[in-house]
Amino acid sequence: MLKKIYKGTVLSNKMDKTVVIAVTRLYQHPVYKKTVKRVTKFKAHDENNKCQIGDIVRIIETRPLSKEKRWVVIE
C-alpha cells in the first residue's frame, strides 16, 4: 500500500513531540475554472522536537498515534 507524502510548513511546535503542519494545495474550481489555494493543517509526530516554526518538512501517513495525529515528519 502506498502511503501519502506531503510537503508543508511548520506552524506550531509548542506541543511535546508534535508539530502542526500547513499543507497548501492548488486546485481548479469546478464551476468557475479559477485556481483556488486551499490550506490544510495536519498534526505530525516529531520524535526529537527538531522542527522549528517556518521549516519546510515532508510528512508521511502512518497508523493513528493519538486522537488527531496520523502523520510522521520524515525530513
Backbone as JSON, one array per atom type, in Angstrom:
{
  "sequence": "MLKKIYKGTVLSNKMDKTVVIAVTRLYQHPVYKKTVKRVTKFKAHDENNKCQIGDIVRIIETRPLSKEKRWVVIE",
  "N": [[0.83, -1.19, 0.0], [0.6, 2.17, -0.92], [1.75, 5.01, 0.79], [0.62, 8.3, 1.58], [2.53, 11.21, 0.91], [3.3, 14.41, 1.93], [4.31, 17.85, 1.5], [5.03, 20.55, 3.59], [4.67, 23.51, 5.71], [5.9, 24.29, 8.95], [3.73, 25.29, 11.46], [3.28, 25.39, 14.21], [5.07, 24.46, 17.13], [4.67, 23.93, 19.77], [3.71, 21.82, 21.29], [4.68, 18.73, 22.93], [6.77, 16.63, 21.17], [5.14, 16.89, 18.93], [4.07, 18.52, 15.98], [2.42, 21.14, 14.15], [1.47, 21.15, 10.86], [1.13, 23.02, 7.89], [-0.3, 22.35, 4.89], [-0.34, 23.36, 1.63], [-2.41, 23.39, -1.19], [-3.16, 23.62, -4.67], [-6.04, 23.9, -6.65], [-8.44, 23.53, -9.29], [-11.4, 25.4, -9.53], [-14.55, 23.84, -9.77], [-16.78, 25.0, -11.14], [-16.22, 27.73, -11.81], [-13.7, 27.63, -12.85], [-11.42, 28.81, -11.87], [-8.18, 28.99, -10.38], [-7.74, 27.86, -7.14], [-6.48, 28.31, -3.86], [-5.96, 26.09, -1.24], [-5.57, 25.52, 2.19], [-4.54, 23.03, 4.38], [-4.41, 21.78, 7.66], [-2.28, 19.63, 9.45], [-1.55, 17.43, 12.17], [1.56, 16.27, 13.2], [3.95, 13.73, 14.09], [6.92, 14.4, 15.78], [9.68, 13.15, 16.68], [12.16, 13.95, 17.96], [11.79, 16.59, 18.63], [12.82, 18.48, 16.76], [11.89, 20.24, 14.78], [11.35, 23.61, 13.81], [9.41, 26.65, 13.89], [8.26, 27.64, 10.73], [9.89, 26.0, 9.22], [10.36, 23.94, 6.32], [8.94, 20.9, 5.76], [8.66, 17.31, 5.19], [5.97, 15.06, 5.38], [4.66, 11.84, 6.25], [2.05, 9.45, 5.87], [0.72, 7.48, 8.52], [-0.01, 4.93, 11.02], [-2.69, 5.57, 13.42], [-1.51, 7.69, 15.93], [-2.37, 9.16, 18.04], [-5.34, 10.86, 19.18], [-5.65, 12.8, 17.12], [-3.32, 12.68, 15.62], [-1.9, 11.43, 12.73], [0.28, 11.36, 11.14], [3.81, 11.43, 10.34], [6.86, 13.18, 10.7], [9.29, 13.12, 8.2], [11.52, 14.37, 7.08]],
  "CA": [[0.0, 0.0, 0.0], [1.36, 3.41, -0.98], [1.37, 5.99, 1.79], [0.69, 9.66, 1.08], [3.62, 12.06, 1.39], [3.04, 15.81, 1.65], [5.32, 18.82, 1.9], [4.35, 21.7, 4.17], [5.39, 24.43, 6.59], [5.59, 24.14, 10.37], [3.01, 26.44, 12.02], [3.38, 25.4, 15.66], [5.85, 23.37, 17.72], [4.54, 24.12, 21.21], [3.42, 20.55, 21.95], [5.82, 17.83, 23.06], [6.88, 15.62, 20.1], [4.09, 17.09, 17.94], [4.1, 19.78, 15.27], [1.28, 21.38, 13.27], [1.98, 21.4, 9.52], [0.18, 23.56, 6.93], [-0.05, 21.87, 3.53], [-1.08, 24.18, 0.67], [-2.59, 22.76, -2.5], [-3.9, 24.4, -5.65], [-6.95, 23.11, -7.46], [-9.3, 24.35, -10.15], [-12.8, 25.42, -9.11], [-15.31, 23.07, -10.76], [-17.72, 25.81, -11.92], [-15.65, 28.98, -12.31], [-12.41, 27.3, -13.5], [-10.35, 29.61, -11.32], [-7.29, 28.26, -9.49], [-8.0, 28.21, -5.76], [-5.5, 27.79, -2.93], [-6.56, 25.57, -0.03], [-4.58, 25.16, 3.2], [-5.0, 22.01, 5.31], [-3.48, 21.63, 8.78], [-2.11, 18.28, 9.96], [-0.66, 17.24, 13.32], [2.54, 15.24, 12.85], [4.84, 13.3, 15.16], [8.31, 14.87, 15.63], [10.26, 12.4, 17.8], [13.24, 14.62, 18.68], [11.47, 18.02, 18.76], [13.79, 19.22, 15.94], [11.25, 21.2, 13.89], [11.13, 24.98, 14.26], [8.35, 27.33, 13.14], [8.72, 28.14, 9.44], [10.63, 24.96, 8.5], [9.68, 23.17, 5.28], [9.12, 19.49, 6.12], [7.86, 16.3, 4.49], [5.29, 14.17, 6.32], [4.15, 10.61, 5.64], [0.91, 8.87, 6.53], [1.05, 6.35, 9.38], [-1.12, 4.47, 11.86], [-3.04, 6.6, 14.39], [-0.61, 7.79, 17.08], [-3.19, 9.74, 19.1], [-6.67, 11.18, 18.66], [-5.6, 13.58, 15.88], [-2.05, 12.5, 14.91], [-1.82, 10.3, 11.8], [1.39, 11.69, 10.25], [5.14, 11.46, 10.95], [7.82, 14.01, 9.97], [10.39, 12.29, 7.72], [12.73, 15.18, 6.88]],
  "C": [[0.88, 1.25, 0.0], [0.83, 4.39, 0.06], [1.53, 7.39, 1.2], [1.87, 10.39, 1.7], [3.31, 13.49, 0.97], [4.2, 16.67, 2.11], [4.6, 20.04, 2.43], [5.25, 22.5, 5.09], [4.94, 24.23, 8.02], [4.93, 25.43, 10.88], [3.23, 26.55, 13.52], [4.21, 24.21, 16.13], [5.76, 23.41, 19.25], [4.24, 22.83, 21.97], [4.67, 19.68, 22.01], [5.73, 16.73, 21.99], [5.78, 15.72, 19.06], [4.26, 18.45, 17.29], [2.83, 19.9, 14.42], [1.85, 21.84, 11.93], [0.86, 21.96, 8.65], [0.58, 23.1, 5.54], [-0.95, 22.67, 2.59], [-1.2, 23.42, -0.65], [-3.43, 23.67, -3.39], [-4.81, 23.46, -6.42], [-7.84, 24.06, -8.25], [-10.75, 24.25, -9.7], [-13.66, 24.75, -10.18], [-16.24, 23.89, -11.64], [-17.01, 26.99, -12.59], [-14.27, 28.82, -12.95], [-11.24, 28.17, -13.03], [-9.49, 28.74, -10.4], [-7.46, 28.78, -8.07], [-6.94, 27.56, -4.88], [-6.22, 27.33, -1.67], [-5.47, 25.11, 0.93], [-5.21, 24.16, 4.17], [-3.96, 21.86, 6.41], [-3.48, 20.18, 9.26], [-1.26, 18.32, 11.22], [0.26, 16.07, 13.0], [3.46, 14.97, 14.02], [6.27, 13.73, 14.83], [9.08, 14.33, 16.84], [11.26, 13.2, 18.62], [13.01, 16.11, 18.88], [12.44, 18.9, 17.97], [13.15, 20.36, 15.16], [11.06, 22.55, 14.56], [10.06, 25.61, 13.39], [8.94, 27.9, 11.85], [9.49, 27.11, 8.62], [9.75, 24.32, 7.43], [9.98, 21.7, 5.56], [8.28, 18.6, 5.22], [7.26, 15.38, 5.54], [4.74, 12.98, 5.57], [3.03, 10.06, 6.51], [1.35, 7.67, 7.38], [-0.18, 5.91, 10.16], [-1.49, 5.59, 12.85], [-2.13, 6.55, 15.61], [-1.31, 8.4, 18.28], [-4.53, 10.08, 18.47], [-6.61, 11.89, 17.31], [-4.33, 13.35, 15.07], [-2.06, 11.25, 14.06], [-0.66, 10.48, 10.82], [2.69, 11.7, 11.03], [6.04, 12.32, 10.07], [8.96, 13.11, 9.52], [11.65, 13.08, 7.39], [12.4, 16.66, 6.95]]
}
